[in-house]
Amino acid sequence: MFGKRGTTGQSGHASKPFGGSSTTTSDVKSEAAPAPEKSESKAPAPEPEPEPSSAASLSNEAKEKLDEIKVNVFNDLMEAVDLSELTALTPEQVREEINDMVSEIISMRGLVLSLPEQQTVIKDICNDILGLGPIEPLLERDDIADLMVNGPDVVYIEVDGKMQKTNVKFRDQAQLMNICQRIVSAVGRRVDEASPICDARLADGSRVNVIAPPLAIDGTALTIRKFKKDKLTLENLLQFGSISPELKTVMEVVSAIRLNTLISGGTGSGKTTLLNCMTGHIDPNERIITCEDSAELQLQQPHVVRLETRPPNLEGKGEVTMRDLVKNCLRMRPERIIVGEVRGPEAFDLLQAMNTGHDGSMGTIHANNPRESLSRVENMIMMGGYNLPTKAMREQISGAVNVIIQAARLRDGSRKITHLTEVLGMEGDVVTLQDICVYEIEGEDSNGNIIGRHKFTGLRPAFWEKAKYYGLERKLAEAMQFTS
């Protein structure tokens, strides 16, 4: 990953990996080791030790010493390098420059490091300057769904639906805050004591939330919802067991025949991922406009306009809200409007769009079941100050939304589509819903994994005629096991 070292004279003896260090820093108190790279500081010396406790002790001491060396070398590098000159270089050229300079500093200090240890120091420093410091290796892993930093000393990850604590640490709060500033400034935002909460995104579309002191009492909290490098499809969800083959077919039809769809679910249930997958079956000739707080949707169609909200500046001016974006969409000749997350008064504007010819519009909403998602839309409309009678509001909702797809994260960490529910209309003052497919839990295996199946209710959906109009009724009938 890094350029090969040309430094000579490294004895790299396993039994004294840091014996040559004559450097100590009183201002650096064996600060919490920066990096997930710690897992890479393999401390080869302890391996042959017969007593495990002694080996573990040496390993901890070696890590602390290596961390101290990293800090000292980094400080020397910052004094020696002109960062403004590096801006003209490519990342690869910068890494080569850093590689050479770090090797020279190590040699000048008379530090005795093995080749793996020296490469670890170089890698950590490159990550500090070019990447996101100690969490950079975690971001490179494709099996991690969420990364949660609870202050400089505590980092958790979610892998396969399960939380895991890592040994990754930042040097201190200052390093963590610098990394957060680097992330949010890349998208024109800021986070500080005056504005301690910020939503942002990484270059790959991964969602980022930062909350800093004084609101975060134990140090800055950084949460990253990672996106997989390979964009997921409904076929991938089928392989994961989130949907059945028949449900996959019905969802493809729902997307293709331009039904207005609300994707509902709790935090971490996979709503945005599902929305991305559903958009894969939209006609490539349609003009789509997306509205998001932090742009993370990854649509594959060629005719897409992506819009993003903007927070106010230091003077409290210049804010562009989600409602502003949705209202402006209507002037942009959209065929579909997709709202990354509906959570405020923009719900009314989205319903208006759905009711005025923008069929196939979609959005996600936080709710635990289909019925609750409609109640939340009602509440959001009231948040906008609309003084509508309850019945009129529900008529707007039932006339706009055709289908609700419910996503859930089950207790074993797996994610499932638990309901595909149709909105039929009104009966009196009540919105009528009809389940087309539900996920039934049948038990769990010896490993605690939930066993269940997707079951169709046997009811013919009201969108059958629309599927027929698009020539997809046979595909729908085969999936739902109807004769036609």
N, C-alpha and C positions, 0 to 999 in steps of 0.2 A: 504493500500500500504506500510505502514511503520509499524515497530514493535510498539506494544502498550506501552504507557508510564507507568512507574511505579512511577513517581514523585508525591509526596503528597504535601498538603499545598497550592494548587493553588485555590485561591478564585474565580478568573475568573469572577468578577462581571461585568455585562455588562456596567454599567454606567461609570466605571473607568477602562477600559481595560489595561491602561498602567500606572496607578497611582503609582505603586510601583517602577518604574524605577528610580534609582538614577544615571544612567549613561548618560553622554553626551560625544560626541567626537567632538573636535574642528576641527579635520582633516577630518571629514565626514560631508559634508554640505548637509544634507537632500538630498542625492544624488538620482537621478532619480530612482524611485522605480524599483527593478529588476523585476519583474516577472509577467508573465501572471497570476501567482498565486494571483496577486492582486485581480482578480475577486473572488478568494476564501477568501480573507480577508474580510469577509462579514460585519465587523464592526457592530455587532448586536446592539450596543448601540443606534445608530441613529434611528432605526426603530420606536420606540414609540414617537419620537419627533413630535409635532404637526406642526411645521413650516418646510417646505421642505428646505428652504435655510439654516436654522440652522443645519438641519440634514446633508446636503451635506457638510457644513463647518466642522462639527465634523468628518465626514467620511474621508475627505482629511487629516485632522490633524492626525487622527488615523493611516492612511496609512503611512504618513511621519514618525510618531513615530515608527511604526512597522518596517519600512525599516531601521531606525537608529538602532533599536535593532538587526535586522538581521546582520548588518555590525559589530556591536560590538561583538556579539556572534561568528560570523564567525572568526573575528580576534583573539579572545580568543582561539577558537578551533585550529586555525593554529599554535598558540604558544604552545598549549598543546599536539598536536598529532604529531607522527612521521609518515609521509606519506609513508616512505619506508616500514614500518611494515604492512601498509594496503594492499600493493601490493600482499601479500601472501594470502589474504582473498578473498572470493567470494563477488560479489556485495551485496548479501543479508546480509552477515556477516558484511560488511563495513557499511551498512545502520543501522544495529543493534548497532554497535559501536558508530556511529555518533549520533544515537538516544539517547543512554545512556549519552554520553558526553555532548550533547547540553542540555539535561534535567538537568544535574548536573551544567552546567554553568549558566543556567537560575535561578536555585535555589540559587547558590552562590551569584549571583548578586542581588538577592532579587527582581527579576522582577515579576510582577503580570500579568500573561497572562491567558486568557481562554484556555480551551483545544483545540478548533479549531485554535486559534492564535498560540499556541505552536506547533501544528502539521504543520501549515503553515511555521513557521520558520524552523522546522526540514526538511520539504520537500524541501524548497528553498535551504537550505545548502547542502542537499544530491544532488540536481540537479547541484549545483555549482561544487561539488567535483567529482561526478560520471557521470553526464550527460552534457547537453549543457545549463546549467543555466536557465534563465527565459524562453527560448523558448522550453524547454523540454516538458511541457504540450501541446504545440501546435503541436509538432511532434508526440505526442501520438494520436492526433485526426485523424481519418481516412477520415473526410470530407474535409480536407484542401488539395488543389492541389499544391499551391505555397506559400512559406513564404519568405517575403522580408524585410530585416533589412536595413534601411537607416540611419545608425549612431546609437548611443546608445539609443536615445530617440524615435525613430520612427520605428514601426513594422507593416507591412501590411500582410494580408493573402488573398488568393483567395479561395472562397467557392462557389460552383455551378456557376463558371464562373464570379463571381462578386468580385471586390476588397473591402476589409473591413479593416479599420484601427483599431488596437487593442490598449489596454491600457498597453501593455507589454513594459517594459523599462529595459535596462541594468543599472547597477550602474554607470558605466562610460565607457569611451573608452577602458580603460585597461581591464576591464572584457570582453567586446565584443571581443577584440583582442585575449585574452587568449582562449576564446571559439573557435574562428576561427583557432588558432594554434592547438588546440586539434583535430579539425576535420581533418585538412590537414596532420598533422603529422601521423595520423593513417594509411594513405595510402602512407607514405614515401615522402611527399611533404612539402613545406615550404611557408610561406607568411610573408614578412617583407618589410621594406623600399627599400631594394635592389631588391626584387622580389615581387612587390605589387599585382600581379595578379596570381590567382591560381584556377584551376579546381580540384575538388576532388569528393568524394562520401561518403555517410554514409554507415553504415554496411548493411542496408537494400537495398542498391542500389540507394537511392535517390541522385540526381545530386546536386552538390554544386559548387557555384562560389563565390570567395572572391576577392574583390578589396579594397586595403588598402590605407591610406594616404601615400604619398602626392597626389596620383592620385584621391582618393575619398576625396573631399574637406571637407565634413561635417561629416567625421568619416567613419570608415570601413563599406562597403556595403556587406552584406551577402545575397545571394539568394539561396534558396533550392527548387528544384523541387521534391516534395514528390512522392514516389511510394506507391500505396495502398498495404496494407498488403496482401490482397487476389489478386492474379494475375488475371488480366482482360483477357477476351476472346472475340471473336467476338459476342458471345451471350450477353455478358454484353453491348457491343456497341449497339446492337439491342435494349436492354432494355432502354438504355439512349436516344434512338432516333437518334443516329448518323448515322445509316444505316437502310435500309429496310430489311425484311426477304429475298427478292429475291437477293438484292445486297450482303447480307451476304453469300448466297450460291455461287454466282459467285466468291467472294473473296476467299472462301474455295477452289474452283476449281483452281483458279489462283495460290494459294500457293502449292496445291498438285501436279499439273502437271509441276512444276519446270519452271515457267516463270520468267525471270529476271525482277525484280520489283524495281521501284524507287518510294519512298513515299515522296511526295512534300508537303510543307506547310509553313506557317509563324511561327513566334515564339509563342509558347504556343498553337499551333493548335492540338497537340496530335500525332505528327509524331512517336515518340518513342513508345508511348502506342500502336498505330496501328501496328507498326512493331512487337512488342511483341505478339500482338494478331494473326498476320498473321503467325508467326512462329509456332503457336500451331497446324497447319495443315501440318507440314512437317513430312515425314515418320521418325519414331523413329530410323530406322536403318541407316539413312544418317549421315555422318560425317560433322559437321558444325563447322566453325571457325569464331569467331566474333572478330572484331577490333574496339576499342573504345578509345576515349580520357579519359573518365571516365566510368568505367564498370557499366552499368546500365541495360543492357538487361537481361531478366529473362527467358531464354529458358528452356523448360521443357524436351527436349530430353536428352537421356542418353549420347550420343556421341558428346559432345560439348567441344571445346577448346576456352577459353576466353583470348584474348590478350588486353593489355592496353598500350598506349603510355607512355613515360617517359620524363619529362622535363630535361634540363641540370642541372648539379650540380653547386656549387658555382664558379667553375673554367670555367664554360661554356662547360663542356664535358659530355659525356654519354647520350646525348639526343637520344631518339628513337621516330621517327615521325610516323604518320599514314601511310605514304608511305612505310616506312621500314617494318611495320607490314604486309601491303597488299602484298608487294613483297615476304616477307618470307612465307606468307600463301601458295603461289604456290608450295612451296617445302614440304608442310605438307600433301599432298594428301587430300585436301578438296573436298567434293562433293558440298558444298555450302559455299560461303563467304558472311558474313553479316557485313557491315560497319555501325556503329552506326550513323555517320553523315559524309557525303561527303562534304568537304569544301576546298579542296586544290588539289595539283598535284596528289594525290593518285587516283583521278577520272580516270586518264588514265590507271593506273594499274588495277583498278576495271573493266574497260571496257575490257581490255585485258583478264582478268580472265573470264568474261562473254562470250567472243568470243572464248575461248579455252576450252570449255567443262564443265565449272562449272555452269551449268544451275541451275536456281532457286536462284541465288545470289540476295541479296537485299541491299538497303541502303536508307538513308533519305537525303533530301536536302532542304535548305531554298529557297523557291520560291512561288510566288503567284498564278501560274497557270501552267498547264502541259507544255505549249510551253516555258514559261520562265525557267522552270527547265532544259530543254535541252540547252537553251542559257547559263545558269549558268555552266553546265558541260563543254561547249565549253570554257568558260572563265577560268575555273579551269585547263583545259588541257594546255591552253596558259600560265598560271601561272607557269607551270612546265618547261617552256622553250622549249617546242616542237614546232619546226618550220614546222608545217603541213599545207598544203593548206586547206582552209575552207571546201571544198567539201569532202576531205579525212577524215577530222575530223568528219564531220556529218555522213559519211558512217560508221565510227567506232561506233558512238553513236547509229544510227538507227539499226545497225546490232547486237548490244549488248542488248539494253533495249527493252523489250517486252511490258511492261505495266507501266503506271504512275498512281498512286492513289493520288489524291489531297485532303488534309485535310485542314479545315479552322475553325477558331473561329469566329462565327458570332457576330453581334453587340449586341445581347441579352445575350452573354456569352456562348451560346451553341456551341458545336463542331459537325461538320458534315463532312461526306465524300462528297465532291461536284462534283468530277469527277472520273470516272474510264475510262481511256483513253488508247487506244492501239497505239503503234508505228508500222506503216506499212512498212516503208522503205523510199526511196528517190524518188522524182519527180524533176528532174533537180538538182538544188542545195538546194532544200528545203526538210526537213524531213516531211513526211506525217503522220498526226495524225488522229485518228478516235475515237470519244467519244462513249463509250458503254453505259454508264449511267451517268446522270447528276442530280444535285439537283436543283429543281426549287422552288424559293421563291414565294409564293402566297399572302403573306400579313403578318399581325401580329394580335394577339388577344388583348383584352382590357388591359392585363398586360404587353404588349410590347414584348411578346414572338413571335418569328418568326414562321410562319406557312408555310410549304412547303412539297414537296414530291420528292422521288427519282424516276426518270423516265428513262426507257430504250429507246434508240434511235431507236430500231428496226433493227439495222445493225448487221449482223452476224459477230462475231469476227474472225479474222484470226487464232486465237489459237484454233478454233473449232476442227481441225484435231488432234491437240495435245491432246485435251480433249478426243477425240475418242480413241487415242492410249492408254490412261490411263484408258479407260472404264468409263469415267465420262461425256460423251456427253449427256446422257439422263438427268442426274442431271442438267447440264448446260441448256439444252433445256427447262426443266420444269421451271427453274428460269427465263429464258428470254422469256418464252411463245412462243417458237418455236415448230414446230411439230417434227423436228429432222433433 
